[in-house]
Amino acid sequence: MFTLLAGLSTNPTTGLFQWMMSDVNVWPFIILVLGIALLLFFILKMKVNTFVSLIIVSILVALALGMNPAGIGDALKTGIGGTMGELIIVFGMGSMIGRLVSDSGGSYRIASTLISRFGKKRLQWAVAGASFIIGISLLFEVGLVVLIPIVFTIALEAEVPLLYLGIPMAAALSAAQGFLPPQPSPTAVTNLLGANIGVVLMYGIIVAIVAMLVAGPIFTRLAQKYAPGAFKITKTLDAFGEVKTFKLEDTPSFGLSILTSLMPVILLLVSTVFTLAANGGKQVYGGKIGDAAWKLMSPATQNGYVLHPSGWAHFFAFIGNPVIAMVVAMSFAIWSMGPKQNRTMGEVGTSMSNALKSIANLLMVIGGGAAFKGVLTAGGISTAIATAFAHTNMSPILFAWLIAVIIRVSVGSATVAGLTAAGIVAPLVASSSVNPAFVVLAIGAGSLAASHVNDAGFWMFKEFFDLDVPQTLKIWTVLETIISVVGLLVVLALSAVFG
């Protein structure tokens, strides 16, 4: 049963991979823990650059998992490419939009207006509410890029720490991503489990709001007590530079500033409303129905697409793509925050160049985190978890949440955690009387738990809020875990009441 120190092997049935306990392969889990410990040692003790640390540890973990050495480089590239392909455009143009609005005085106008209307005491709730609405249609990463410049300026003008407003913002965006269709993971899990998307959305809104409030404004009070060093007032963020001050009469109007800042949100929200109203939540397939990629899909996945989309469906699918939305918004921002404000194109170009320079390190760190995630996925962590829990008598809701938590902690990706958990629990759901909508939401809750160093979102939060690794673990990791646990409790309560 036990074969210890038999030597590393690329064959998962030999060597250290035979270290089994009760027929469960525990070696991948041990490698995961050791890899994370080594990563923290490099970053915290050795002070090695975060990106370099992530890449080195990814390679070592891949070797320890028994991956073919010739394929490790490809696994790194796949992990980075899968995450950064879209984010390069989204982050690049999002940062340029934020910088243009900031340099023209638009962020200052927004901050001044919100402070005067809501006051300091209600700013947290205003930011949380606005972020939640935005998060329904925006990916977490996109929402963070769009909102951070505005929230930073509001915090600066209100003379409060950035995290005081940043925690409610991040909690709202994360809760929306985990529980609400048309976000990718909840939508895909809904289709896989055969749940009604309208029911998932209805209950999901309740779950997300409760989780957002507990992990946002309420948790902020606790975090200020046990991590006071993270709550600092700063006039400069590396990702956005120093915020300038303006005379209010020289800034763009509040309406134009908001429209420019939230143009991507508006485009995505319009597309989302059309998708839900006209297509019943089904998406427009990006290829040609019947092509090779289509034939490789499962029937459940194919059922999530419109078979005969109209011209309007194609149009709204086009503008609803985050990349296209950012390009359109960027084009509008060049005019609205440039010539419209009597700024020369040279000044506009300087703002855009400075924006790209400011996010270079952030993109590298996110890429490193994506590489780590790619190695863990290719190394079979998800498969090992599925095998370990192949047979269980646990409640479908609790089991779904637990599986999603384990995969999330192991792999780092909320999407991978959600889809893998759905595949594991699908037979159990089909043979039980539980409402699949509650299982979908339980998976969503589990997929958000305990974000740490193998999650790109962890590094985004760290860099955007100018934190160190221990502070990020104390705040971001705890925030995500609160959303997960509170979400599960609300789902269990709803299931008990509505069955």
C-alpha positions as semicolon CSV with decimal commas, in nm:
position;residue;x (nm);y (nm);z (nm)
1;M;0,000;0,000;0,000
2;F;0,281;0,239;0,082
3;T;0,582;0,291;-0,141
4;L;0,794;0,571;0,003
5;L;1,084;0,749;-0,162
6;A;1,080;0,513;-0,460
7;G;1,198;0,794;-0,682
8;L;1,029;1,055;-0,896
9;S;0,861;0,932;-1,211
10;T;0,661;1,077;-1,496
11;N;0,433;0,774;-1,469
12;P;0,154;0,848;-1,217
13;T;0,123;0,476;-1,132
14;T;0,479;0,434;-1,010
15;G;0,728;0,580;-0,764
16;L;0,603;0,837;-0,515
17;F;0,261;0,834;-0,682
18;Q;0,204;0,498;-0,518
19;W;0,200;0,658;-0,175
20;M;-0,162;0,576;-0,105
21;M;-0,375;0,575;0,203
22;S;-0,708;0,391;0,195
23;D;-0,669;0,379;-0,182
24;V;-0,653;0,760;-0,203
25;N;-0,350;0,920;-0,368
26;V;-0,237;1,182;-0,119
27;W;0,086;1,277;-0,295
28;P;-0,061;1,559;-0,510
29;F;-0,204;1,723;-0,198
30;I;0,128;1,701;-0,015
31;I;0,306;1,853;-0,316
32;L;0,052;2,134;-0,323
33;V;0,109;2,223;0,043
34;L;0,488;2,206;0,007
35;G;0,475;2,417;-0,309
36;I;0,272;2,690;-0,141
37;A;0,507;2,686;0,160
38;L;0,809;2,719;-0,070
39;L;0,646;3,006;-0,258
40;L;0,581;3,196;0,064
41;F;0,940;3,128;0,175
42;F;1,079;3,274;-0,149
43;I;0,860;3,585;-0,133
44;L;0,856;3,658;0,240
45;K;1,195;3,537;0,361
46;M;1,421;3,540;0,055
47;K;1,258;3,856;-0,089
48;V;1,266;3,707;-0,440
49;N;1,057;3,891;-0,700
50;T;0,699;3,762;-0,688
51;F;0,677;3,677;-1,059
52;V;1,009;3,492;-1,055
53;S;0,906;3,304;-0,740
54;L;0,580;3,193;-0,897
55;I;0,749;3,063;-1,212
56;I;1,025;2,876;-1,026
57;V;0,780;2,715;-0,783
58;S;0,547;2,624;-1,070
59;I;0,828;2,431;-1,241
60;L;0,931;2,255;-0,920
61;V;0,571;2,160;-0,841
62;A;0,523;2,030;-1,195
63;L;0,829;1,806;-1,160
64;A;0,714;1,681;-0,820
65;L;0,370;1,598;-0,961
66;G;0,539;1,376;-1,216
67;M;0,460;1,584;-1,524
68;N;0,656;1,510;-1,838
69;P;0,946;1,760;-1,826
70;A;0,906;1,824;-2,197
71;G;0,549;1,946;-2,137
72;I;0,605;2,171;-1,837
73;G;0,688;2,474;-2,050
74;D;0,366;2,426;-2,246
75;A;0,168;2,397;-1,922
76;L;0,312;2,730;-1,808
77;K;0,227;2,893;-2,138
78;T;-0,125;2,748;-2,135
79;G;-0,186;2,876;-1,785
80;I;-0,058;3,225;-1,864
81;G;-0,225;3,242;-2,205
82;G;-0,560;3,119;-2,078
83;T;-0,572;3,392;-1,817
84;M;-0,387;3,678;-1,983
85;G;-0,527;3,650;-2,336
86;E;-0,833;3,860;-2,261
87;L;-0,696;4,040;-1,957
88;I;-0,418;4,210;-2,156
89;I;-0,678;4,413;-2,347
90;V;-0,914;4,452;-2,053
91;F;-0,640;4,562;-1,812
92;G;-0,456;4,774;-2,065
93;M;-0,757;4,968;-2,188
94;G;-0,921;4,971;-1,845
95;S;-0,615;5,135;-1,694
96;M;-0,599;5,387;-1,980
97;I;-0,965;5,479;-1,934
98;G;-0,907;5,521;-1,561
99;R;-0,601;5,737;-1,617
100;L;-0,775;5,955;-1,877
101;V;-1,069;6,015;-1,644
102;S;-0,830;6,086;-1,357
103;D;-0,596;6,318;-1,548
104;S;-0,886;6,521;-1,687
105;G;-1,042;6,569;-1,343
106;G;-1,333;6,330;-1,399
107;S;-1,247;6,110;-1,101
108;Y;-1,219;6,419;-0,882
109;R;-1,567;6,529;-0,995
110;I;-1,716;6,185;-0,923
111;A;-1,555;6,170;-0,580
112;S;-1,663;6,519;-0,480
113;T;-2,021;6,459;-0,593
114;L;-2,062;6,126;-0,412
115;I;-1,908;6,258;-0,091
116;S;-2,139;6,558;-0,089
117;R;-2,449;6,346;-0,157
118;F;-2,388;6,046;0,068
119;G;-2,150;6,175;0,334
120;K;-1,862;5,976;0,480
121;K;-2,083;5,755;0,698
122;R;-2,276;5,609;0,404
123;L;-1,994;5,591;0,150
124;Q;-1,928;5,221;0,216
125;W;-2,287;5,128;0,142
126;A;-2,296;5,345;-0,170
127;V;-1,977;5,184;-0,304
128;A;-2,101;4,833;-0,218
129;G;-2,437;4,889;-0,388
130;A;-2,286;5,038;-0,701
131;S;-2,022;4,764;-0,722
132;F;-2,286;4,492;-0,686
133;I;-2,492;4,631;-0,973
134;I;-2,180;4,660;-1,186
135;G;-2,063;4,312;-1,086
136;I;-2,375;4,145;-1,224
137;S;-2,255;4,197;-1,579
138;L;-1,878;4,244;-1,535
139;L;-1,612;3,985;-1,468
140;F;-1,442;4,041;-1,134
141;E;-1,115;4,143;-1,298
142;V;-1,288;4,391;-1,529
143;G;-1,496;4,541;-1,249
144;L;-1,186;4,586;-1,035
145;V;-1,002;4,768;-1,315
146;V;-1,300;4,994;-1,385
147;L;-1,381;5,082;-1,023
148;I;-1,041;5,109;-0,853
149;P;-0,953;5,455;-0,995
150;I;-1,290;5,594;-0,887
151;V;-1,286;5,434;-0,541
152;F;-0,926;5,547;-0,489
153;T;-1,018;5,907;-0,563
154;I;-1,328;5,890;-0,342
155;A;-1,120;5,754;-0,054
156;L;-0,858;6,023;-0,105
157;E;-1,112;6,307;-0,107
158;A;-1,304;6,164;0,188
159;E;-0,975;6,116;0,375
160;V;-1,044;5,750;0,453
161;P;-0,819;5,447;0,389
162;L;-0,857;5,291;0,046
163;L;-0,938;4,952;0,201
164;Y;-1,228;5,109;0,393
165;L;-1,407;5,138;0,060
166;G;-1,210;4,870;-0,126
167;I;-1,330;4,580;0,088
168;P;-1,703;4,647;0,023
169;M;-1,625;4,696;-0,346
170;A;-1,431;4,369;-0,375
171;A;-1,691;4,178;-0,172
172;A;-1,971;4,298;-0,398
173;L;-1,785;4,213;-0,718
174;S;-1,680;3,871;-0,589
175;A;-2,027;3,778;-0,462
176;A;-2,182;3,870;-0,795
177;Q;-1,923;3,663;-0,980
178;G;-1,980;3,355;-0,768
179;F;-2,360;3,344;-0,749
180;L;-2,522;3,530;-1,034
181;P;-2,582;3,431;-1,396
182;P;-2,485;3,555;-1,653
183;Q;-2,139;3,535;-1,493
184;P;-1,953;3,251;-1,672
185;S;-1,912;3,000;-1,389
186;P;-2,267;3,014;-1,243
187;T;-2,412;3,001;-1,594
188;A;-2,203;2,700;-1,697
189;V;-2,276;2,513;-1,372
190;T;-2,647;2,590;-1,412
191;N;-2,643;2,427;-1,757
192;L;-2,440;2,128;-1,639
193;L;-2,679;2,051;-1,351
194;G;-2,995;2,126;-1,550
195;A;-3,112;2,401;-1,314
196;N;-3,350;2,682;-1,413
197;I;-3,140;2,992;-1,473
198;G;-3,420;3,223;-1,357
199;V;-3,450;3,038;-1,026
200;V;-3,073;3,044;-0,980
201;L;-3,071;3,419;-1,042
202;M;-3,363;3,480;-0,805
203;Y;-3,213;3,290;-0,513
204;G;-2,862;3,398;-0,611
205;I;-2,944;3,765;-0,561
206;I;-3,055;3,692;-0,204
207;V;-2,743;3,486;-0,130
208;A;-2,508;3,739;-0,292
209;I;-2,653;4,042;-0,112
210;V;-2,631;3,882;0,233
211;A;-2,276;3,755;0,168
212;M;-2,171;4,093;0,028
213;L;-2,295;4,285;0,332
214;V;-2,130;4,053;0,583
215;A;-1,799;4,030;0,393
216;G;-1,806;4,399;0,300
217;P;-1,904;4,678;0,541
218;I;-1,938;4,447;0,843
219;F;-1,609;4,263;0,791
220;T;-1,428;4,595;0,738
221;R;-1,483;4,683;1,104
222;L;-1,321;4,359;1,215
223;A;-1,032;4,387;0,968
224;Q;-0,950;4,736;1,095
225;K;-0,892;4,585;1,440
226;Y;-0,670;4,288;1,356
227;A;-0,487;4,433;1,052
228;P;-0,468;4,808;1,122
229;G;-0,148;4,850;0,923
230;A;-0,330;4,776;0,598
231;F;-0,571;5,065;0,650
232;K;-0,352;5,354;0,550
233;I;-0,430;5,673;0,364
234;T;-0,207;5,712;0,062
235;K;-0,197;5,966;-0,217
236;T;-0,027;5,734;-0,463
237;L;-0,093;5,384;-0,593
238;D;0,169;5,216;-0,810
239;A;-0,101;5,098;-1,050
240;F;-0,238;5,450;-1,109
241;G;0,023;5,698;-1,001
242;E;-0,048;6,012;-0,801
243;V;-0,398;6,157;-0,819
244;K;-0,400;6,524;-0,913
245;T;-0,616;6,792;-0,754
246;F;-0,840;7,022;-0,957
247;K;-1,073;7,315;-0,929
248;L;-1,422;7,164;-0,950
249;E;-1,534;7,411;-1,217
250;D;-1,250;7,299;-1,444
251;T;-1,345;6,931;-1,438
252;P;-1,581;6,736;-1,670
253;S;-1,945;6,714;-1,568
254;F;-2,050;6,438;-1,328
255;G;-2,268;6,275;-1,594
256;L;-1,994;6,263;-1,858
257;S;-1,738;6,141;-1,606
258;I;-1,964;5,857;-1,491
259;L;-2,060;5,769;-1,849
260;T;-1,695;5,747;-1,954
261;S;-1,587;5,548;-1,649
262;L;-1,875;5,301;-1,670
263;M;-1,910;5,273;-2,047
264;P;-1,789;4,910;-2,043
265;V;-2,041;4,832;-1,769
266;I;-2,324;4,991;-1,964
267;L;-2,244;4,796;-2,281
268;L;-2,214;4,467;-2,093
269;L;-2,528;4,534;-1,890
270;V;-2,734;4,611;-2,202
271;S;-2,607;4,292;-2,360
272;T;-2,690;4,095;-2,046
273;V;-3,044;4,229;-2,025
274;F;-3,103;4,142;-2,391
275;T;-2,962;3,791;-2,339
276;L;-3,188;3,725;-2,042
277;A;-3,499;3,883;-2,196
278;A;-3,473;3,768;-2,557
279;N;-3,266;3,450;-2,537
280;G;-3,372;3,315;-2,198
281;G;-3,015;3,349;-2,074
282;K;-2,867;3,146;-2,360
283;Q;-2,552;3,274;-2,529
284;V;-2,469;3,321;-2,897
285;Y;-2,214;3,066;-3,012
286;G;-1,891;3,229;-3,130
287;G;-1,823;2,978;-3,407
288;K;-2,050;2,807;-3,656
289;I;-2,307;2,567;-3,515
290;G;-2,210;2,219;-3,624
291;D;-1,837;2,287;-3,657
292;A;-1,570;2,068;-3,500
293;A;-1,567;2,258;-3,168
294;W;-1,946;2,236;-3,149
295;K;-1,942;1,860;-3,199
296;L;-1,697;1,818;-2,912
297;M;-1,939;1,984;-2,667
298;S;-2,169;1,787;-2,442
299;P;-2,544;1,817;-2,508
300;A;-2,579;2,014;-2,182
301;T;-2,322;2,268;-2,300
302;Q;-2,480;2,295;-2,646
303;N;-2,815;2,361;-2,479
304;G;-2,669;2,681;-2,333
305;Y;-2,649;2,841;-2,680
306;V;-2,912;2,991;-2,909
307;L;-2,950;2,767;-3,215
308;H;-3,091;3,034;-3,449
309;P;-2,979;3,378;-3,321
310;S;-3,127;3,692;-3,473
311;G;-2,928;3,983;-3,608
312;W;-2,989;4,172;-3,285
313;A;-2,865;3,874;-3,087
314;H;-2,541;3,880;-3,285
315;F;-2,507;4,257;-3,231
316;F;-2,558;4,244;-2,855
317;A;-2,327;3,944;-2,828
318;F;-2,066;4,152;-3,011
319;I;-2,086;4,456;-2,783
320;G;-2,126;4,228;-2,480
321;N;-1,783;4,076;-2,526
322;P;-1,553;4,238;-2,264
323;V;-1,277;4,295;-2,520
324;I;-1,508;4,476;-2,765
325;A;-1,674;4,669;-2,482
326;M;-1,335;4,795;-2,365
327;V;-1,232;4,898;-2,717
328;V;-1,555;5,096;-2,766
329;A;-1,524;5,254;-2,421
330;M;-1,159;5,340;-2,483
331;S;-1,247;5,513;-2,809
332;F;-1,517;5,715;-2,636
333;A;-1,283;5,808;-2,348
334;I;-1,019;5,943;-2,587
335;W;-1,275;6,198;-2,709
336;S;-1,472;6,268;-2,389
337;M;-1,164;6,312;-2,169
338;G;-0,943;6,452;-2,444
339;P;-1,051;6,708;-2,707
340;K;-1,387;6,749;-2,531
341;Q;-1,194;6,883;-2,229
342;N;-0,960;7,095;-2,443
343;R;-0,673;6,849;-2,397
344;T;-0,440;6,790;-2,689
345;M;-0,393;6,443;-2,838
346;G;-0,033;6,463;-2,718
347;E;-0,156;6,497;-2,359
348;V;-0,401;6,213;-2,415
349;G;-0,123;5,994;-2,550
350;T;0,097;6,071;-2,250
351;S;-0,180;5,970;-2,009
352;M;-0,234;5,644;-2,197
353;S;0,138;5,562;-2,203
354;N;0,175;5,629;-1,832
355;A;-0,122;5,404;-1,763
356;L;0,037;5,112;-1,945
357;K;0,369;5,160;-1,767
358;S;0,198;5,157;-1,430
359;I;0,039;4,812;-1,473
360;A;0,341;4,627;-1,614
361;N;0,437;4,472;-1,280
362;L;0,076;4,387;-1,202
363;L;0,038;4,198;-1,529
364;M;0,358;4,002;-1,467
365;V;0,246;3,896;-1,120
366;I;-0,098;3,790;-1,246
367;G;0,072;3,596;-1,524
368;G;0,288;3,418;-1,269
369;G;-0,016;3,323;-1,065
370;A;-0,185;3,196;-1,381
371;A;0,120;2,981;-1,460
372;F;0,100;2,823;-1,114
373;K;-0,268;2,752;-1,165
374;G;-0,199;2,602;-1,508
375;V;0,059;2,361;-1,367
376;L;-0,174;2,249;-1,089
377;T;-0,453;2,184;-1,337
378;A;-0,231;2,001;-1,586
379;G;-0,068;1,808;-1,301
380;G;-0,396;1,637;-1,217
381;I;-0,496;1,801;-0,890
382;S;-0,863;1,819;-0,997
383;T;-0,857;1,455;-1,108
384;A;-0,708;1,346;-0,777
385;I;-0,986;1,525;-0,589
386;A;-1,257;1,371;-0,808
387;T;-1,114;1,024;-0,745
388;A;-1,090;1,077;-0,370
389;F;-1,459;1,170;-0,349
390;A;-1,601;0,932;-0,609
391;H;-1,849;0,781;-0,361
392;T;-2,021;0,969;-0,079
393;N;-2,349;0,974;0,112
394;M;-2,322;1,340;0,209
395;S;-2,600;1,593;0,141
396;P;-2,570;1,713;-0,223
397;I;-2,557;2,077;-0,113
398;L;-2,286;2,026;0,149
399;F;-2,095;1,783;-0,073
400;A;-2,100;2,024;-0,368
401;W;-1,973;2,308;-0,150
402;L;-1,697;2,095;0,004
403;I;-1,572;1,968;-0,332
404;A;-1,568;2,321;-0,475
405;V;-1,374;2,445;-0,169
406;I;-1,112;2,171;-0,198
407;I;-1,061;2,233;-0,570
408;R;-1,054;2,610;-0,522
409;V;-0,787;2,584;-0,252
410;S;-0,591;2,333;-0,458
411;V;-0,608;2,487;-0,805
412;G;-0,690;2,854;-0,740
413;S;-0,939;2,908;-1,022
414;A;-1,301;2,968;-0,920
415;T;-1,416;2,863;-1,267
416;V;-1,221;2,536;-1,261
417;A;-1,349;2,470;-0,908
418;G;-1,708;2,531;-1,013
419;L;-1,706;2,326;-1,332
420;T;-1,510;2,036;-1,179
421;A;-1,737;2,023;-0,875
422;A;-2,043;2,027;-1,100
423;G;-1,912;1,731;-1,296
424;I;-1,848;1,536;-0,976
425;V;-2,185;1,602;-0,811
426;A;-2,404;1,586;-1,123
427;P;-2,494;1,213;-1,080
428;L;-2,574;1,272;-0,712
429;V;-2,800;1,567;-0,796
430;A;-2,978;1,373;-1,070
431;S;-3,065;1,090;-0,830
432;S;-3,179;1,316;-0,543
433;S;-3,483;1,534;-0,482
434;V;-3,282;1,849;-0,403
435;N;-3,349;2,159;-0,610
436;P;-3,045;2,183;-0,844
437;A;-3,053;2,564;-0,814
438;F;-2,938;2,534;-0,453
439;V;-2,655;2,301;-0,556
440;V;-2,546;2,556;-0,819
441;L;-2,531;2,827;-0,552
442;A;-2,350;2,598;-0,307
443;I;-2,087;2,532;-0,574
444;G;-2,062;2,907;-0,634
445;A;-2,002;2,964;-0,263
446;G;-1,738;2,692;-0,244
447;S;-1,558;2,817;-0,553
448;L;-1,484;3,148;-0,379
449;A;-1,336;3,011;-0,056
450;A;-0,986;3,076;0,072
451;S;-0,830;3,251;-0,227
452;H;-0,455;3,248;-0,176
453;V;-0,125;3,250;-0,365
454;N;-0,236;3,018;-0,649
455;D;-0,520;3,254;-0,748
456;A;-0,457;3,546;-0,983
457;G;-0,722;3,745;-0,795
458;F;-0,509;3,727;-0,480
459;W;-0,222;3,904;-0,654
460;M;-0,454;4,157;-0,817
461;F;-0,594;4,254;-0,478
462;K;-0,245;4,273;-0,330
463;E;-0,107;4,498;-0,604
464;F;-0,411;4,723;-0,643
465;F;-0,436;4,794;-0,270
466;D;-0,060;4,816;-0,213
467;L;-0,049;4,536;0,046
468;D;0,216;4,281;0,138
469;V;0,147;3,907;0,127
470;P;0,061;3,862;0,498
471;Q;-0,183;4,155;0,482
472;T;-0,345;4,013;0,169
473;L;-0,390;3,675;0,339
474;K;-0,546;3,844;0,642
475;I;-0,788;4,053;0,438
476;W;-0,852;3,911;0,091
477;T;-0,834;3,542;0,186
478;V;-1,058;3,598;0,488
479;L;-1,300;3,812;0,284
480;E;-1,342;3,539;0,022
481;T;-1,386;3,272;0,290
482;I;-1,655;3,478;0,462
483;I;-1,846;3,505;0,133
484;S;-1,814;3,130;0,091
485;V;-1,932;3,032;0,441
486;V;-2,210;3,291;0,462
487;G;-2,321;3,194;0,112
488;L;-2,346;2,828;0,214
489;L;-2,544;2,912;0,527
490;V;-2,793;3,122;0,330
491;V;-2,829;2,849;0,067
492;L;-2,898;2,591;0,340
493;A;-3,156;2,825;0,496
494;L;-3,330;2,883;0,162
495;S;-3,327;2,512;0,090
496;A;-3,487;2,439;0,428
497;V;-3,761;2,695;0,368
498;F;-3,832;2,651;-0,003
499;G;-3,709;2,294;-0,055
